[in-house]
Structure formats: C-alpha cells, structure tokens
Amino acid sequence: MKLAINAINIGPGGGLSVLLGLLEGLKQVGADIEIVIFSRRTQTWAALEKTGWSASIRKVKISSPIVSQLWEKTQLPSLLKAEKAQILLTNNYYVANVFCPQVVHHQNLWTLFARSLWPYVIRGPRRIAQTLGAREALKKAQANVFISHYMRRCAEIINPVSQSRNHVIYNGLTKDFITLAENPANATRKFSPMLCALQAPLRYKDNDSLLLAVVELLKMAPDNDWQLRIAGAGDWTAWQRKAKKLHIENKVRFLGCLDLKGIVDLFGQSSCLIYPSVFEGFGMPLIEAMACGCTAIAVNATAIPEIAGKSAIFVPPHSPRDIAKGVIELYSNDKLRQELLESGRARAKDFSCVKNAEEFCQLFAKLV
C-alpha cells in the first residue's frame, strides 16, 4: 500500500507529535506500507530526518499557509498521481481534486465546536478557510478520524449524515516516552508541594486560574512550600507579570519548551499535574502525566473526562479554589493519591502509538 501524508502545515507542537507517533507505530507493527510525506517546514523536516524518515520526505518550498492552500489545490493532486498514492492522510481539512481515497485526521476541536460560522468569520480569513475545509471533509472525505468521541459528537451535530464515515482513533504515547516514564522510583512516592502544568499561553488554557490556584493554596495551607512549574513554548510575559502582581513570583517558574526527557523529568519530580484548560479535543498531558505516576487535577469539560477516565480529580471550569481544594485532598489522603496513581498508570497503557497505528492500518485496508 502507498500512503501519502499531507503534512504541509504541520509544524512543532501537537500535530508534529501526533505524526511522529503514528510513524513510529507503523514501524513497530511492521505495516506493509510505503510512505511519502509532503512537508514545507524545516523544523518538520529535521524531526522526520532525526527519526529515520529522510527517504519519505518530499520537501515543498512554500513560505506561507495561504500559498500552501493554493499549492494543495493545484499541485498536490498531480504529485499524488506521480507517486501512485493509494491513500491520502491529511490533517484537519479536506483537499479538493484528489483522485485517491482521503482520510482526514481531525485534531482541532475549534473547527467543529460552533454550529454557525460567525465565530470563525470574526477570527479572520485563515480561520474561516480551515473551518470550511474541516466541514467539507465531513461531506466528502472517505473517512474522518477524530481523536475523541467528544469531537466526533461535535462533528455529527454539524453534519449528521457523516456518521457512517466517521471513526475515533485515540492518540498514543511513543515507545521512547513509555521507556522514560517507566521509572520504578515513581511507583510509590510521598506527596510533595511540587506541582506542574503543561500549558500554552492561550486564553482557553486558563492560565489565570492556574496562578490563582497557587494563591488559594497559600491561603489554605500556608505552612507548605508550594511550588508550581509551568512548561510550554510561547510568550509568557503577561502571566509572569500577573504572578508578580499576585506576589507569587517566587512560587512559580516558567520553564519554556521542554524536550521529551524534560517533560518526563518534570512529571517525575511533581506530585500533581494541574490541567485547567477548558477546551480540549484530547488532552495529551493528562496521559503523559499518568504514565509517569503523576496524579492529575483537571477541568470537567469537553473531551477531558473521556480521556482521563476515573484517574483524575475533576473540577469545574475557571475554579482556582476548587483546584486548590483538590491539591489539598491529594496532600491529605494518601490512599486516594495512591489509587489515582495506580489507576492512572493503567489508564495510560490504553493509549499507545502501536494501537493507534494498528487502527489506522485497519481503516486504510478497508478503503483500499
């Protein structure tokens, strides 16, 4: 089978991590699939080359997302014919004029969340184009793959007739992550006042509640030396200022972007992941933390309860005081903490890149 992957707009972040996980899984299961990957970003090329996919890369010299949309419509179809591709896997939106079966991997909840298009129109031409592409996929793609049942339900509210072509395939942890996470020292450990968060400087991640939860903790349990480490790329200046305004700048550290080992080490050194995001189609940090034996407090919204299962403490959205109460509960209840730790490790095993790849292979085989 010849699989073409449209990675034109995939760059560093969640999309690239998902792609690398799928490729690793396909390699581990020994799938009889020849792969070509169309990509325009140098960071993506470097990541693919580092993981042994140099021969599969088709480097496309395009400087902007707008030009890439035109390229997909005019150039990609003929390149797929030249490559004799039997399946096209593309991210988040439908590509027109493609002759082979197309699988659209939906990873952006925001393109499917609102029934009307007005919320997307006011965000600009690029957002509306991506949203229209995602909804076109619901009408025309041979298969739509969603990363959670929650996302699938959102899509089927918008387009109920797509049901028979819709599938759910969960993201999975890579072998490298699992190997690093399986540290016996994390199997049973005492609760410490070290907390962590894997975030982005975006509104829906609710970093304000994250910082305010530290303030609440200092009120509820002032004798503990509470420390919060926040990892994630981007400009954190606004929240650094907020931490200073709240007089907790000596309690909060912003670590920036961490590599795989850095993330595992952060979870290994922390007693609790705080996940205040209110808008997630999956929630990979939850699974990563659980695999490392780090308990989690998460918001009870969107796809988060589906992914975490019964292995987290849930709080309402925008509730710093409830987050702090959850931390105190973990601190004071050794039995609950150990139960969540063991439950979380078991839950994380349900999410592997091998299982992810096997389910994609089954779907590809049906379409071919």
C-alpha positions as CSV (number, residue, x, y, z in Angstrom):
1,M,0.0,0.0,0.0
2,K,1.3,3.5,-0.9
3,L,0.3,6.1,1.8
4,A,0.8,9.8,1.2
5,I,0.7,12.1,4.2
6,N,-0.1,15.8,3.7
7,A,2.0,17.4,6.4
8,I,2.3,20.8,4.6
9,N,1.1,22.8,7.6
10,I,2.3,20.6,10.4
11,G,5.0,22.2,12.5
12,P,6.4,21.8,16.0
13,G,3.7,21.1,18.6
14,G,0.8,18.7,18.9
15,G,0.4,18.0,15.2
16,L,4.0,17.0,14.7
17,S,4.0,14.9,17.9
18,V,0.9,13.0,16.6
19,L,2.5,12.5,13.2
20,L,5.8,11.1,14.7
21,G,3.8,8.8,17.0
22,L,1.8,7.4,14.0
23,L,5.0,6.9,12.0
24,E,6.7,5.1,15.0
25,G,3.6,2.9,15.5
26,L,3.6,2.0,11.8
27,K,7.2,1.0,12.0
28,Q,6.7,-1.1,15.2
29,V,3.7,-3.0,13.8
30,G,5.7,-3.8,10.6
31,A,2.9,-2.3,8.4
32,D,3.4,-3.2,4.7
33,I,3.0,0.5,3.8
34,E,5.2,2.7,1.6
35,I,5.0,6.3,2.9
36,V,5.6,9.7,1.3
37,I,5.3,12.8,3.4
38,F,4.7,16.3,1.8
39,S,6.1,19.0,4.1
40,R,7.1,22.7,3.8
41,R,8.6,23.4,7.3
42,T,12.3,23.0,8.1
43,Q,11.5,22.0,11.7
44,T,9.3,19.2,10.5
45,W,12.0,18.0,8.0
46,A,14.5,17.9,10.8
47,A,12.2,15.9,13.1
48,L,11.4,13.4,10.4
49,E,15.1,13.0,9.4
50,K,16.1,12.6,13.1
51,T,13.6,9.7,13.4
52,G,14.7,7.9,10.2
53,W,12.2,9.1,7.6
54,S,14.5,11.1,5.4
55,A,13.7,9.0,2.3
56,S,10.0,9.6,2.7
57,I,10.1,13.4,2.8
58,R,9.0,15.4,-0.2
59,K,10.2,18.9,0.6
60,V,7.9,21.6,-0.7
61,K,9.4,25.2,-0.8
62,I,6.4,27.3,0.3
63,S,6.7,30.3,2.6
64,S,3.2,30.8,3.9
65,P,0.0,28.9,4.8
66,I,-2.0,30.9,2.3
67,V,0.2,29.9,-0.6
68,S,0.2,26.3,0.7
69,Q,-3.6,26.2,0.3
70,L,-3.3,27.1,-3.3
71,W,-0.5,24.6,-3.7
72,E,-2.7,21.8,-2.3
73,K,-5.4,22.6,-4.8
74,T,-3.2,22.9,-7.9
75,Q,-0.1,20.9,-7.4
76,L,-0.7,18.2,-4.8
77,P,-3.2,16.1,-6.9
78,S,-0.7,15.7,-9.7
79,L,2.1,14.8,-7.3
80,L,-0.1,12.2,-5.7
81,K,-0.7,10.7,-9.2
82,A,3.0,10.7,-9.9
83,E,3.7,9.0,-6.6
84,K,0.9,6.4,-7.3
85,A,-0.6,7.1,-3.9
86,Q,-3.4,4.8,-2.9
87,I,-4.4,6.7,0.3
88,L,-4.1,10.4,1.3
89,L,-3.9,11.1,5.0
90,T,-4.4,14.8,5.7
91,N,-4.8,16.9,8.9
92,N,-8.0,18.7,9.8
93,Y,-9.4,19.6,6.4
94,Y,-10.3,18.2,3.0
95,V,-8.1,18.6,-0.1
96,A,-10.0,19.1,-3.3
97,N,-9.3,17.3,-6.6
98,V,-7.6,14.3,-5.1
99,F,-8.1,11.1,-7.1
100,C,-7.4,8.6,-4.3
101,P,-9.4,7.9,-1.1
102,Q,-8.8,10.6,1.5
103,V,-8.7,10.2,5.3
104,V,-9.0,13.5,7.2
105,H,-7.5,13.3,10.7
106,H,-9.4,15.9,12.8
107,Q,-7.2,17.2,15.7
108,N,-8.6,20.8,16.1
109,L,-11.8,20.9,18.2
110,W,-12.3,24.6,17.5
111,T,-13.1,23.9,13.8
112,L,-16.1,21.7,14.8
113,F,-17.3,23.3,18.0
114,A,-19.7,26.0,16.9
115,R,-22.7,25.2,14.6
116,S,-22.8,28.7,12.9
117,L,-19.8,30.0,11.0
118,W,-19.9,33.5,12.6
119,P,-17.4,32.8,15.4
120,Y,-14.9,31.8,12.8
121,V,-15.6,34.7,10.4
122,I,-14.6,37.2,13.0
123,R,-11.3,35.4,13.6
124,G,-10.1,36.1,10.1
125,P,-9.8,34.5,6.6
126,R,-7.3,31.8,7.6
127,R,-9.6,30.5,10.4
128,I,-12.7,30.5,8.2
129,A,-10.8,28.7,5.5
130,Q,-9.6,26.0,7.9
131,T,-13.1,25.6,9.3
132,L,-14.7,25.3,5.9
133,G,-12.1,22.7,5.0
134,A,-12.9,20.7,8.1
135,R,-16.6,20.8,7.3
136,E,-16.0,19.9,3.7
137,A,-14.3,16.8,5.0
138,L,-17.5,15.8,6.8
139,K,-19.3,15.9,3.5
140,K,-16.7,14.4,1.1
141,A,-13.9,12.5,2.8
142,Q,-14.0,8.7,2.5
143,A,-13.1,8.6,6.2
144,N,-13.0,11.2,9.0
145,V,-10.8,10.2,12.1
146,F,-11.4,12.0,15.4
147,I,-9.1,11.9,18.4
148,S,-12.0,11.6,20.8
149,H,-15.7,10.6,20.9
150,Y,-16.4,14.1,22.1
151,M,-15.0,15.6,18.9
152,R,-17.0,13.1,16.8
153,R,-20.2,14.1,18.5
154,C,-19.5,17.7,17.8
155,A,-18.9,16.9,14.1
156,E,-22.1,14.9,13.8
157,I,-24.2,17.7,15.3
158,I,-22.9,19.8,12.4
159,N,-23.3,17.1,9.7
160,P,-25.3,14.0,10.9
161,V,-25.1,12.2,7.5
162,S,-21.3,11.8,8.0
163,Q,-21.8,9.2,10.8
164,S,-21.1,6.1,8.7
165,R,-17.7,7.5,7.6
166,N,-16.6,8.7,11.0
167,H,-14.1,6.9,13.3
168,V,-12.4,7.6,16.6
169,I,-8.7,6.7,17.0
170,Y,-7.0,7.9,20.2
171,N,-3.6,9.4,20.2
172,G,-0.9,7.3,21.7
173,L,2.3,7.5,23.7
174,T,5.5,6.7,21.9
175,K,7.9,3.9,22.9
176,D,10.6,6.4,23.9
177,F,8.2,8.2,26.2
178,I,6.9,5.0,27.8
179,T,10.5,3.8,28.3
180,L,11.5,7.0,30.1
181,A,8.3,7.0,32.1
182,E,8.7,3.5,33.5
183,N,10.8,4.6,36.4
184,P,10.4,2.3,39.4
185,A,11.1,5.3,41.7
186,N,7.8,6.9,40.7
187,A,5.7,3.8,41.6
188,T,5.1,4.9,45.2
189,R,6.2,8.3,46.4
190,K,5.2,10.7,49.1
191,F,3.2,13.8,48.2
192,S,5.4,16.9,48.0
193,P,4.3,20.6,47.4
194,M,5.8,20.5,43.9
195,L,3.1,21.0,41.3
196,C,3.4,21.2,37.5
197,A,1.4,22.3,34.4
198,L,2.0,21.7,30.7
199,Q,0.4,24.7,29.1
200,A,0.4,27.2,26.2
201,P,-0.1,31.0,26.6
202,L,-3.6,30.8,25.1
203,R,-6.9,32.0,26.6
204,Y,-8.7,28.7,26.6
205,K,-5.8,27.1,28.6
206,D,-7.0,29.3,31.6
207,N,-3.6,30.2,32.9
208,D,-5.2,32.8,35.2
209,S,-6.9,30.1,37.2
210,L,-3.6,28.2,37.4
211,L,-1.9,31.2,39.0
212,L,-4.9,32.0,41.3
213,A,-4.9,28.4,42.5
214,V,-1.4,28.9,43.9
215,V,-2.8,32.0,45.8
216,E,-5.6,29.9,47.2
217,L,-3.2,27.1,48.2
218,L,-1.1,29.6,50.1
219,K,-4.2,30.7,52.0
220,M,-5.4,27.2,52.8
221,A,-2.1,25.6,53.7
222,P,0.5,28.4,54.2
223,D,2.9,26.1,56.1
224,N,3.7,24.2,52.8
225,D,6.3,25.4,50.4
226,W,4.1,25.3,47.3
227,Q,5.9,25.5,44.0
228,L,4.4,25.5,40.5
229,R,6.4,24.8,37.4
230,I,4.8,25.7,34.1
231,A,6.2,24.2,30.9
232,G,5.3,25.2,27.4
233,A,6.6,27.3,24.4
234,G,5.4,30.8,23.7
235,D,5.4,34.3,25.2
236,W,4.5,34.1,28.9
237,T,5.2,37.7,29.7
238,A,1.6,38.5,30.6
239,W,1.4,35.7,33.1
240,Q,4.9,36.4,34.5
241,R,3.6,39.9,35.2
242,K,0.4,38.5,36.7
243,A,2.4,36.2,39.0
244,K,4.4,39.3,40.2
245,K,1.2,41.2,40.8
246,L,-0.2,38.3,42.8
247,H,3.1,38.2,44.8
248,I,3.8,34.6,43.9
249,E,6.7,35.2,41.5
250,N,8.9,33.2,43.9
251,K,6.5,30.3,43.8
252,V,6.0,30.0,40.0
253,R,8.7,29.1,37.4
254,F,8.2,29.3,33.7
255,L,10.3,26.6,32.0
256,G,9.6,27.2,28.4
257,C,9.6,24.4,25.8
258,L,10.9,21.1,27.2
259,D,12.2,18.1,25.2
260,L,10.9,14.5,25.9
261,K,13.2,13.8,28.8
262,G,12.5,17.2,30.3
263,I,8.8,16.5,30.3
264,V,9.2,13.1,31.9
265,D,11.6,14.6,34.5
266,L,9.1,17.3,35.3
267,F,6.3,14.8,35.9
268,G,8.7,12.6,37.9
269,Q,9.6,15.4,40.2
270,S,6.0,16.7,40.6
271,S,3.2,15.3,42.8
272,C,0.4,16.7,40.7
273,L,-0.4,18.0,37.3
274,I,-2.9,20.8,37.2
275,Y,-4.8,20.9,33.9
276,P,-7.1,24.0,33.9
277,S,-7.8,24.0,30.1
278,V,-11.5,24.4,29.3
279,F,-11.4,23.4,25.6
280,E,-9.7,20.2,24.6
281,G,-10.3,17.6,21.9
282,F,-8.0,15.2,23.7
283,G,-5.6,16.3,26.4
284,M,-2.2,14.6,25.9
285,P,-0.5,16.0,29.0
286,L,-3.0,14.0,31.2
287,I,-2.0,10.7,29.7
288,E,1.7,11.6,29.8
289,A,1.5,12.6,33.5
290,M,-0.4,9.4,34.4
291,A,2.2,7.3,32.6
292,C,4.9,8.9,34.8
293,G,3.0,8.3,38.0
294,C,1.9,12.0,38.5
295,T,-1.6,12.4,39.6
296,A,-3.9,15.0,37.9
297,I,-6.5,17.6,38.7
298,A,-8.4,18.5,35.5
299,V,-11.4,20.5,34.4
300,N,-14.6,18.6,33.8
301,A,-15.3,19.8,30.3
302,T,-15.1,18.9,26.6
303,A,-13.1,15.7,25.9
304,I,-11.0,15.8,29.2
305,P,-13.2,13.4,31.3
306,E,-13.3,10.9,28.4
307,I,-9.5,10.8,28.2
308,A,-8.8,10.9,31.9
309,G,-11.5,8.4,32.8
310,K,-11.7,7.8,36.6
311,S,-8.0,8.6,37.0
312,A,-8.1,12.3,37.9
313,I,-9.8,14.7,40.3
314,F,-12.2,16.8,38.3
315,V,-13.1,20.4,39.0
316,P,-15.5,22.9,37.3
317,P,-14.1,25.3,34.7
318,H,-12.5,28.6,35.9
319,S,-12.4,27.4,39.5
320,P,-9.0,28.2,41.2
321,R,-10.4,27.5,44.7
322,D,-11.6,24.0,43.6
323,I,-8.2,23.3,42.1
324,A,-6.6,24.2,45.4
325,K,-9.1,22.0,47.3
326,G,-8.2,19.1,45.0
327,V,-4.5,19.6,45.7
328,I,-5.2,19.7,49.5
329,E,-7.2,16.5,49.2
330,L,-4.3,14.7,47.4
331,Y,-2.0,16.1,50.1
332,S,-4.1,14.8,53.0
333,N,-5.4,11.5,51.6
334,D,-2.6,9.0,50.9
335,K,-5.0,6.3,49.9
336,L,-6.7,8.4,47.3
337,R,-3.4,9.5,45.9
338,Q,-2.1,6.0,45.6
339,E,-5.3,4.8,44.0
340,L,-5.2,7.6,41.4
341,L,-1.5,6.9,40.7
342,E,-2.1,3.2,40.0
343,S,-5.3,3.9,38.1
344,G,-3.6,6.5,36.0
345,R,-0.7,4.2,35.1
346,A,-3.2,1.5,34.0
347,R,-5.2,4.1,32.1
348,A,-2.1,5.4,30.2
349,K,-1.5,1.9,28.8
350,D,-4.7,2.2,26.8
351,F,-3.0,4.9,24.7
352,S,-0.1,3.7,22.7
353,C,1.2,4.6,19.3
354,V,1.1,0.9,18.3
355,K,-2.6,0.7,19.0
356,N,-3.0,4.0,17.1
357,A,-1.1,2.6,14.1
358,E,-3.0,-0.7,14.1
359,E,-6.4,1.1,13.9
360,F,-5.2,3.4,11.1
361,C,-3.9,0.3,9.2
362,Q,-7.3,-1.4,9.5
363,L,-9.0,1.7,8.2
364,F,-6.6,2.1,5.3
365,A,-7.0,-1.5,4.3
366,K,-10.8,-1.1,4.2
367,L,-10.6,1.9,1.9
368,V,-8.1,0.4,-0.5
